[in-house]
């Protein structure tokens, strides 16, 4: 997903969980503040995670976090980031929607999680 903030064109792709998480932990200084461990229910944690995704996808980004926070005051823009985040998170975590009553679940078990024959 391509976005523009302050005339800077940025990629917001969220292809992996780990890169943004490492960046988040550095920004939040988890080593010295373990109480800042990522909790998606906390607004500030979610905002820093979104910024971390941008940093991960755009290593030469000049956008400061303060400018990012100002940009997401536009709630339509913020919601578009959150919608994309949730869609990508479902793909990354391999989560399938729950089956409706009367339908068979489409959830697949990865090969690593399947019981071995023997």
N, C-alpha and C positions, 0 to 999 in steps of 0.2 A: 504494500500500500504506500503510495507516495503522498506526502503531506508538505505543506509550506507554512513555515512560521518565520515571521520577520524577513521575508523574501529569501529565506534559505530553504531550498528543496531538499527534503529528507526522506529516507526510506524507513518505513515502520513495518518490518516483515515478521519479526518474532518467529524465527525458524528453530530456535533451540531455547530451552529453559536455562541452561547452565551459564552461558555468556552473560545475559542480563542479570542473573542472580549474583555472579561474582562481582559485577559492577555495582549492583545494589549494596552488597555487603561492604564494599570499599567506601562508597558514598556515606553509608550509615555508620561506618566504623564499628562493625559488629564485634571485632576483637576486644574493643574497650567498652562497648555498650551492648552486651548480649540481650538486653531488653528490647533492642531495636530489630530483632530477628523478624523477617518478613511475615506479616500477618495481613492478608488481603482485606480483612474487615476494617483495618485502620486506614483512613483516607490518606494520610501522609505517606504511608508505606506504599499504597497503590500508585500515588503520584510519582514517587521516586522510582518505582518499578517501571512505569511507563517511560520515564526519562532514561532509565537504564537501558531499556530496549532500544531507544533512539541512539544512545551512545554506542551500543553494541553494533547496530546496523550502519552507523555513520561515524567511523573512527576519526574523521577529520572535522567533525561537527564543531561549529563555533557557538552555537546556541547555548546560553547559560540557563541554569535551572530556573532562575528567577523569571526569565523571559518565557520559558516553557510553562511555568505555573500561571503566568499572566495569560498565556494563550488558551489554557484549558478553562479559564473563566467563561469562555464561550461554551455553554453547556451542550450545544449541538455538536461542536467539534469534539468535546470531551466524550460525549456518548458514542461518537463514531469510532474513537480510539478504543473505548471499552468494548464495544460490540466486536471489533476486529480482534482485540485481545482475547476475548472469550472464545471466539471461533477458532483462533489459532491454538489456544490452550487445550481445547478439546482434541484437536488433531495431534498436538505434541504428546498429550497424555493418553492418546488413543481411547478416548471416552466416546461411547455411542449413546444416543438418546435412549431413554427407557422405552420399552415397547408399551403401546397402549393396550388397554384391556382387550383380550381376544386376539392380539397379534403376538407373533413369536419375537423374542428379543433379537435384535440385530448385533448385539455386542459379541465381539469375537475375542477369544482368549489368545494372547500371543503365544507363539511356540515355546517361549521360555517359561510360560506359566502353565502349560499343559502337563498333565501327569504323564510320566513315562510308562511305557508298556513293559511288563516284565514280571 
